[in-house]
């Protein structure tokens, strides 16, 4: 599993070409934004079209021949028992009905008439906004699950109950249906008329509803959980760690949302369950904005930390407000804040995507369109609390499909998966060979460039020396000859000096090799005949290991020129008969090169001559220093290169 660059999608390329032909006068950025809006529109149309199709079947109770209730009455109970319900005093009530605000036990009694008892019995579909309930038909219990006494009540009322009332419990004429309910934490008890009708019709309607609100929700929870687990692992391997982390958080929140409606007998209840509802739902909206901000690869400064801080502040408020304010205000204020904040975050998520596409070229249009659907679902669920748009939970319905598609797109774009080890090794070997070839070419090109620059620098120096050295000497001799003050010995000495300078310059134009070792060998071969022809003895000593002699070309060239200058000075000015050249390595890794003569005269004693100035300048270019020692035995010029010699600067 390896990260790889994100390729531009084929669809995006085709769309760009089409937009370029249709809108030639629109700027590329404008066409990119138009293309993004078109992809969003197409994906939204496909999603909401499928959402209304059998893929997400919407059950309708209009297909059921409903049995009407002739009388509905309600009573408060001291205990959630059948005996308390039989002894209670009932008052007429119209359904739907809402009770508020203290924790309460209620008994809802409904009467209906049957002209004849159906052989297959009746079907009953009941969904009441209560924590839990018991259902009785003509005094016999047909449904009872979990605890009824708060604060340990179960939450079976959070899902639709579909039961078959056997014909043996029914009678011709008036029948009685009784609900015993419990509610704590959430201040509102919402009671509505149950669906009662022929068993065949109710069961057919219930199958679709059961799939959507139980089986599909369970599938959604497991799907988002597995995607979140995978995203959490990617957070340690992917270069887009923030995106993978926010994806894991969003999947975890979606899984918790699905689990909230499926775990109906938790070890907690009351206000804690209300707080958990706000925490899970708000985390979905917050993590969606964070996911989109990280997905853009250009996160806004401090947006993600601000989202985390806002989430923590909100859940703290939801925990404290109900504890200090009476019901229903203790619930209503956090609910209003949550619904509008979630809607605002959904709009912010969509706006963040639009801003990203308006300010940056982006090929990941499909992923962005999927994220906009997530944002729309969050907005619809939040607004549905107030305007009745929530027809069963858009977030839960959309979660597994959208997140699975989003994770698949992310993995396809960022990772090379499911390749055999042989294929991967071959691919890596081919890439390595190509890279080695590129580096070899680049190294050769750089070596040639360094060599050319070094020789160009040397040619420019020679031109300066010819102008300042040879030119000035020849001009002096010419003026002396014109004035008639030059004798033959003085002219011969001057011409010899000019010849020596020219030889030095000519020699410096030749290659000296790629390293200090080749430079020393070249100098030795060239200088020994000249030194001996001048009546000098040359002592040559090189005591350095081979790896220390492996220096850059510029360093070798500058050392070579310093040697030329030092030996030339000794031949011209020393007045002796012996020259010793020594190259030694010190224990600290430094190199010391010395040129010593046994003469008594050595040019300017203060070291201000042109030759010495050239040597100091060259030594500085390679990080070295020049030292002069005017001893009784002659002059020693010593070059010291500290540590590994550094390459000269142009």
FENDAKA-V656656 format. One record per pair of residues at least 24 apart in sequence whose ideal C-beta (glycine too) atoms are under 8 Angstrom apart, sorted by the first residue. I is the first residue (numbers start at 0). J is the second residue. If there is no record, write none. Layout:
I | J
I | J
This chain:
0 | 236
0 | 414
0 | 415
0 | 416
1 | 414
1 | 415
2 | 236
2 | 237
2 | 238
2 | 413
2 | 414
3 | 413
3 | 414
3 | 415
5 | 362
5 | 363
5 | 412
5 | 413
6 | 362
6 | 412
7 | 362
8 | 362
8 | 363
8 | 364
8 | 365
10 | 38
10 | 364
10 | 365
11 | 362
11 | 364
14 | 38
14 | 364
27 | 360
28 | 357
28 | 360
31 | 356
31 | 360
31 | 361
32 | 353
32 | 356
32 | 357
34 | 364
35 | 353
35 | 356
35 | 361
35 | 364
35 | 367
38 | 364
38 | 365
38 | 367
38 | 368
39 | 364
39 | 367
39 | 368
39 | 371
41 | 368
42 | 365
42 | 368
42 | 369
42 | 371
42 | 372
43 | 368
43 | 371
43 | 372
43 | 375
46 | 372
46 | 397
50 | 396
50 | 397
55 | 211
55 | 396
56 | 207
56 | 210
56 | 211
57 | 207
57 | 211
57 | 390
57 | 391
58 | 204
58 | 205
58 | 207
58 | 208
58 | 211
59 | 204
60 | 124
60 | 194
60 | 204
62 | 200
62 | 203
62 | 204
63 | 122
63 | 194
63 | 196
63 | 197
63 | 200
63 | 201
63 | 204
64 | 196
64 | 197
64 | 200
65 | 194
65 | 195
65 | 196
66 | 111
66 | 113
66 | 121
66 | 195
66 | 196
67 | 111
68 | 94
68 | 109
68 | 110
68 | 111
68 | 176
68 | 192
68 | 195
69 | 110
69 | 111
69 | 112
69 | 173
70 | 108
70 | 109
70 | 110
71 | 107
71 | 108
71 | 109
71 | 110
71 | 192
72 | 107
72 | 108
73 | 98
73 | 105
73 | 106
73 | 107
73 | 108
73 | 190
74 | 105
74 | 106
74 | 108
75 | 103
75 | 104
75 | 105
75 | 106
76 | 104
76 | 105
76 | 106
76 | 179
77 | 104
78 | 104
78 | 148
79 | 104
79 | 133
79 | 147
79 | 148
79 | 179
79 | 180
79 | 181
80 | 179
81 | 133
81 | 135
81 | 140
81 | 179
84 | 108
84 | 135
84 | 177
84 | 179
92 | 190
94 | 190
94 | 191
94 | 192
95 | 189
95 | 190
95 | 191
95 | 192
96 | 189
96 | 190
96 | 191
97 | 187
97 | 188
97 | 189
97 | 190
98 | 182
98 | 187
98 | 188
98 | 190
99 | 186
99 | 187
99 | 188
99 | 326
99 | 327
100 | 186
100 | 187
100 | 325
100 | 326
100 | 327
101 | 186
101 | 326
102 | 149
102 | 182
102 | 183
102 | 184
102 | 269
103 | 181
103 | 182
103 | 188
104 | 147
104 | 179
104 | 180
104 | 181
105 | 129
105 | 178
105 | 179
105 | 180
105 | 182
105 | 188
105 | 190
106 | 177
106 | 178
106 | 179
106 | 180
107 | 177
107 | 178
107 | 180
107 | 190
108 | 175
108 | 176
108 | 177
108 | 178
109 | 175
109 | 176
109 | 177
109 | 178
109 | 192
109 | 193
110 | 173
110 | 174
110 | 175
110 | 176
111 | 173
111 | 174
111 | 176
111 | 195
112 | 172
112 | 173
112 | 174
113 | 169
113 | 170
113 | 171
113 | 172
113 | 174
114 | 171
115 | 171
116 | 166
116 | 169
116 | 170
116 | 171
117 | 166
117 | 169
117 | 197
117 | 198
118 | 166
119 | 166
119 | 197
119 | 198
119 | 199
120 | 163
120 | 164
120 | 165
120 | 166
120 | 168
120 | 169
120 | 198
121 | 163
121 | 164
121 | 169
121 | 195
121 | 196
121 | 197
121 | 198
121 | 201
122 | 161
122 | 162
122 | 163
122 | 164
122 | 194
122 | 195
122 | 196
122 | 197
122 | 198
122 | 199
122 | 200
122 | 201
122 | 202
122 | 205
123 | 160
123 | 161
123 | 162
123 | 163
123 | 164
123 | 176
123 | 193
123 | 194
123 | 195
123 | 201
124 | 159
124 | 160
124 | 161
124 | 193
124 | 194
124 | 195
124 | 201
124 | 204
124 | 205
124 | 208
125 | 159
125 | 160
125 | 162
125 | 178
125 | 193
125 | 194
126 | 156
126 | 158
126 | 159
126 | 160
126 | 191
126 | 193
127 | 156
127 | 178
127 | 180
127 | 189
127 | 190
127 | 191
127 | 193
128 | 156
128 | 187
128 | 188
128 | 189
128 | 190
128 | 191
129 | 156
129 | 180
129 | 181
129 | 182
129 | 188
129 | 189
129 | 190
130 | 154
130 | 156
130 | 157
130 | 180
130 | 181
130 | 182
130 | 183
130 | 184
130 | 185
130 | 268
131 | 155
131 | 156
131 | 180
131 | 181
132 | 156
132 | 178
132 | 179
132 | 180
132 | 181
133 | 178
133 | 179
134 | 160
134 | 162
134 | 176
134 | 177
134 | 178
135 | 175
135 | 176
135 | 177
135 | 179
136 | 164
136 | 168
136 | 169
136 | 174
136 | 175
136 | 176
136 | 177
137 | 168
137 | 169
137 | 170
137 | 174
137 | 175
138 | 175
138 | 177
139 | 168
141 | 168
144 | 263
145 | 263
145 | 264
146 | 264
147 | 179
147 | 181
148 | 181
149 | 181
149 | 183
149 | 268
149 | 269
150 | 183
150 | 268
150 | 269
151 | 268
152 | 181
152 | 183
152 | 268
153 | 263
153 | 264
154 | 263
154 | 264
154 | 265
154 | 268
154 | 272
155 | 263
156 | 180
157 | 260
157 | 263
158 | 212
158 | 213
158 | 260
158 | 261
158 | 263
159 | 205
159 | 208
159 | 209
159 | 212
161 | 201
161 | 202
161 | 205
161 | 208
161 | 209
163 | 198
163 | 202
164 | 198
183 | 268
183 | 269
184 | 268
184 | 269
184 | 270
184 | 271
184 | 272
184 | 273
185 | 273
185 | 330
186 | 326
186 | 327
186 | 329
186 | 330
187 | 327
187 | 330
211 | 391
211 | 396
212 | 260
212 | 391
213 | 261
215 | 396
216 | 257
216 | 260
216 | 261
216 | 395
217 | 257
217 | 261
218 | 399
219 | 253
219 | 257
219 | 395
219 | 396
219 | 398
219 | 399
220 | 253
220 | 254
220 | 257
220 | 258
220 | 261
221 | 254
222 | 398
222 | 399
222 | 402
222 | 403
223 | 250
223 | 251
223 | 253
223 | 254
223 | 257
223 | 398
223 | 399
223 | 402
224 | 250
224 | 251
224 | 254
226 | 250
226 | 402
226 | 403
226 | 406
227 | 251
227 | 253
227 | 254
229 | 406
230 | 406
233 | 409
233 | 410
237 | 413
237 | 414
238 | 413
239 | 293
239 | 294
239 | 296
239 | 409
239 | 413
241 | 293
241 | 298
241 | 303
242 | 290
242 | 293
242 | 294
242 | 409
243 | 409
244 | 293
245 | 286
245 | 289
245 | 290
245 | 293
245 | 303
246 | 290
246 | 402
246 | 405
246 | 406
246 | 409
248 | 282
248 | 286
248 | 289
248 | 290
249 | 283
249 | 286
249 | 287
249 | 290
249 | 402
250 | 402
252 | 279
252 | 282
252 | 283
252 | 286
253 | 283
253 | 394
253 | 395
253 | 398
253 | 402
255 | 279
255 | 282
256 | 280
256 | 283
256 | 394
256 | 395
256 | 398
257 | 395
257 | 398
260 | 395
270 | 321
270 | 322
273 | 317
273 | 321
273 | 330
274 | 314
274 | 317
274 | 318
274 | 321
277 | 313
277 | 314
277 | 317
277 | 333
277 | 334
277 | 337
278 | 314
278 | 317
280 | 337
280 | 341
280 | 380
281 | 310
281 | 313
281 | 314
281 | 337
281 | 340
281 | 341
282 | 310
283 | 341
283 | 377
283 | 394
284 | 340
284 | 341
284 | 344
284 | 345
284 | 348
284 | 377
284 | 381
285 | 309
285 | 310
285 | 344
287 | 344
287 | 345
287 | 348
287 | 370
287 | 373
287 | 374
287 | 377
288 | 344
288 | 347
288 | 348
288 | 351
290 | 370
291 | 348
291 | 351
291 | 352
291 | 370
291 | 374
292 | 351
294 | 363
294 | 366
294 | 367
294 | 370
295 | 351
295 | 352
295 | 355
295 | 359
295 | 361
297 | 355
297 | 359
299 | 351
313 | 337
313 | 340
334 | 384
337 | 381
338 | 381
338 | 382
338 | 384
338 | 385
339 | 381
340 | 381
341 | 377
341 | 378
341 | 380
341 | 381
342 | 377
342 | 378
342 | 381
342 | 382
344 | 377
345 | 374
345 | 375
345 | 376
345 | 377
345 | 378
345 | 381
346 | 374
346 | 378
348 | 373
348 | 374
348 | 377
349 | 374
349 | 375
363 | 408
363 | 412
365 | 408
366 | 405
366 | 408
366 | 409
366 | 412
369 | 401
369 | 404
369 | 405
369 | 408
370 | 405
372 | 397
372 | 401
373 | 397
373 | 401
446 | 552
449 | 551
449 | 552
449 | 553
449 | 646
450 | 552
452 | 553
452 | 649
453 | 552
453 | 553
453 | 556
453 | 647
454 | 556
456 | 649
457 | 507
457 | 508
457 | 556
457 | 560
458 | 508
460 | 613
461 | 504
461 | 507
461 | 508
464 | 500
464 | 504
464 | 613
465 | 504
467 | 609
468 | 500
468 | 609
469 | 497
469 | 500
469 | 501
469 | 504
472 | 496
472 | 497
472 | 500
473 | 497
496 | 571
499 | 567
499 | 570
499 | 571
502 | 529
503 | 563
503 | 564
503 | 567
506 | 563
507 | 559
507 | 560
507 | 563
511 | 555
511 | 556
511 | 559
512 | 552
512 | 555
513 | 552
513 | 555
514 | 548
514 | 549
514 | 550
514 | 552
514 | 555
515 | 547
515 | 548
515 | 549
515 | 550
515 | 554
515 | 555
515 | 558
515 | 644
516 | 545
516 | 548
516 | 549
517 | 555
518 | 555
518 | 556
518 | 558
518 | 559
519 | 548
519 | 558
519 | 582
521 | 559
522 | 559
522 | 562
522 | 563
523 | 580
526 | 562
526 | 563
526 | 566
529 | 570
530 | 566
530 | 570
530 | 578
533 | 570
534 | 576
535 | 569
535 | 570
535 | 575
535 | 576
535 | 577
535 | 578
536 | 576
536 | 577
536 | 578
537 | 578
537 | 579
537 | 580
538 | 577
538 | 578
538 | 579
538 | 580
538 | 581
539 | 580
540 | 579
540 | 580
540 | 581
540 | 582
540 | 583
541 | 581
541 | 582
542 | 581
542 | 582
542 | 583
542 | 584
543 | 582
543 | 583
543 | 584
543 | 590
544 | 584
547 | 584
547 | 588
547 | 590
547 | 643
550 | 644
551 | 644
551 | 646
551 | 647
553 | 620
553 | 621
553 | 646
553 | 647
554 | 621
554 | 640
554 | 644
554 | 645
554 | 646
554 | 647
556 | 647
557 | 617
557 | 618
557 | 620
557 | 621
557 | 647
558 | 592
558 | 621
558 | 638
558 | 640
560 | 613
560 | 617
561 | 592
561 | 614
561 | 617
561 | 618
561 | 625
561 | 638
562 | 592
562 | 594
564 | 610
564 | 613
564 | 614
564 | 617
565 | 594
565 | 614
565 | 636
566 | 594
567 | 610
568 | 601
568 | 602
568 | 608
568 | 610
568 | 611
568 | 636
569 | 594
569 | 596
569 | 598
569 | 601
569 | 634
572 | 598
572 | 600
572 | 601
572 | 602
573 | 597
573 | 598
573 | 599
573 | 600
573 | 601
573 | 633
573 | 634
574 | 598
574 | 599
574 | 600
575 | 599
575 | 633
587 | 641
587 | 642
588 | 642
588 | 643
589 | 639
589 | 640
589 | 641
589 | 642
590 | 639
590 | 640
590 | 644
591 | 637
591 | 638
591 | 639
591 | 640
592 | 637
592 | 638
592 | 639
592 | 640
593 | 635
593 | 636
593 | 637
593 | 638
594 | 635
594 | 636
595 | 632
595 | 633
595 | 634
595 | 635
595 | 636
596 | 633
596 | 634
597 | 632
597 | 633
598 | 633
598 | 634
599 | 633
601 | 629
601 | 633
601 | 634
604 | 629
611 | 636
614 | 638
620 | 647
620 | 648
621 | 645
621 | 646
621 | 647
